[in-house]
Amino acid sequence: MPYHFLEVAVTPSVRAAQAEMGAEQIWLGGHDRPSDRFTESEIGFIAERDSFYMASVSETGWPYVQHRGGKAGFLAVLDEQTLAFPDYRGNRQYISAGNFSTNDRACLFRMDYPRRARLKIYAHVERLTLDEDPALTARLADPSYRGKPERIVKLRLEAFDWNCPQHIVPRYTEAQIDAAVRPLRDRLEQLESENAALRARLSGAEH
């Protein structure tokens, strides 16, 4: 049975909070759009991103949010219900790893700051050693990336949802800024070259 994102997210305490704020009627019914399988829209969005935020919960009930990054597309869509990524070595605290050993539930936020878009994903986590699935490890390998993979993380989709753009402040990567200003730089170089040629001609005419 397809789960809508809100069927996972909205608990009795959430309903109580909605009622307290007078918002309960907004979220009653009308949310039967299946969200347990990625469509081409989500697959394309995921392929373009170079990072995400991932939340886990410890056995003591404390949440933890981790940032994961790599080259664009390092989080791969294996099929319409499965994601995977190489778990690169970080500060070696292994907080998320420990949390997932007792509770395999995760929530991911994938951000597109320039277009002010956010994809939220509920998933179940499975952590694999690099030699457990050699074909998958080879598929995710990127020799050109400096990170050292320690494991492979597979994510089985439970539900996803898109957020509204409200309050998402646009931010741009160095590559995006460079692409935006490159036409200006090219034009500036052209004008400087033309000015240099004109100055040379004027100087020759004066002599």
N, C-alpha and C positions, 0 to 999 in steps of 0.2 A: 504493500500500500504506500503510495507516494506521501511523503511528509512535506507539508509546507513549513517553511522556516519558522513561522510563528507558532506552529504546533509544538515545536521543540522549545522555542524561547519563552513562550508565555506560560508561566506556572500560576498556581493560585495566588501566590504572593505578588506576582506581576499584575494579575487581574485586580488585586486589591489596590495596588499603586495606581493603576489606570483609573479605577473608580474614584479614588481619592482626588485625582487631578481632573476628573470630569471627562476622561478620554476613552472610557470603556466602550462606548458605542461605535467609536471609529474602527475598532478592531474586532467587532462581532460579525462573523460571517463574511462571505464574499472573498475568501482567501483560499480558494481551492485550486489555484494554479499549481501544477506539479513543480516541485523544485528539487527532486531527487536525481535528476539527470542533467548534466551540462548540455547546453545547446551550442550552436556555432558562435553565438555572441559571447558566452562565458569562455569558451575555448580560446577564441581570438584574444580576448582581454587578458587571460592568464598568460598566454604566450608572449605578450608584449611587456610584461612586468619584470623588474629585476629585484624585487624584494617583497616581503610581506611581514605582517605581525601575527604571531601565533600564541594563543593563550592555552594554558593547561592549569590543572588544579591538583594540589598535593593531597596526601592522605590526611593532613591536618585541616584541610578546607581552605587553605590560602591559595589565591590565584597567582599566576605568574605569566607575564607577557614577554615574549622573546622576539627580537627582530632577526629575520633570516634574509640574507642577500646573496647575490651571485650575478652572473651574466643574464641578460634578458632571456626568459624561457627556461631557466634552470629548474623551475617547478614545472614538470612535464605532465600533460594530460595523457594518461595511458589509454583510457576509454572514457565513456560518458559518465562513469561513476568512480573513477580511480585517478588519483594524482600520485606523483612520486618526485622526490628530490634527493640529491646527495647531501648528506649531513656533514658539512664541512667543519673542521676543527675550529673552535673558538677559544674562549677563556678557560675551558675545561672545568667549569662548575657542574655541568650536566644536570641542571635543575629540571629542564623540560624532560630530559631522558628519564630521570627518576620519577617524575610525576606520571609520565605515560606508562611506567611499569606497573602502576597501581590503578590508573584510571586512563583508559585509552581515548577519552573524549578530548577533542580540540576545537577551537574556533579560530579561523583565520580571517584577517582583514587584508585585502589586496587593494592598494590605492593607486589611482591615476590622478595625481594632483593637478596637472595642467588642465585636464578636462573635468575635474571635480567629480570624479566617479569613485565609488567604493563597492566592492563585491565582498559580501560576508559569507563564510563557509563553515558549516558544522561538519565535522568528520571524525571517523575513528582511525586511530594511529596504529600502524604496525612498523616496528623497527627491525631491519634485516642487516645481518653482517654482509660485508662486501662479497663474500663467496657463497652466500645462500642462494642468490639468483644471479649467476654470472651474466646472463643475457641482459637483465635489467641494469646491472651495474655498468656494463659496456655501453648500453643505450644512453645512460645518463652521464657518462664520463666526458669530461672536457679538458683535454691535456693543456689547452691554452690558458686555462684559469689557474690562478696561483693557489687557490684553496686546496687543502688536503682533506679528501673525504674519509670519514671514519665509519659511516654506516649509510644505508639507504633507508629513507623514511617513505612508507606508502600511506596514503590517506584514502579511506573509503568514504565517499560522500554520503552524508545523512540528509543535508538540505542546504540550499543557498538562498541568498536574497540580495537585492541591490538597494543601496541607500540613496536617499535624496541628496543633492549636492549642497544643501544648506550647511553653512559653517565650515565647509572644506575650503581652506585658503590655497589658491594655486601656488605651486612651487615647481621649480624647473631644475633639471640636472644640468651639469656642465655641458654635456653633449647637446642637449636641447637648446641651451642658450647659444652655444657655438653655431648650431645650424640656423638659428634665428638671425644672428648678426652677421653671418658669413656674406650674404648679399651686400650688406653695408660695407664690410671690409673690402670686398671685391671692387665695389664702386669707388671707394676711397683710393684704392691702389690705382685704379684706372685714371681718376682725376689727378692724382699726384704725378703719374707718368705723363699725362697730357700737359700739366703745368710745367714739368721739367723740360719737355720738348719745346714748349712755347718760350720758356726763358732762354733756352739755348739758341733758338732762332732769333730772338730779340737781341741777345748778346752778340750774335754773329752780324746782325744788321747794323748794330752800332759801330762795329769795327770796319 
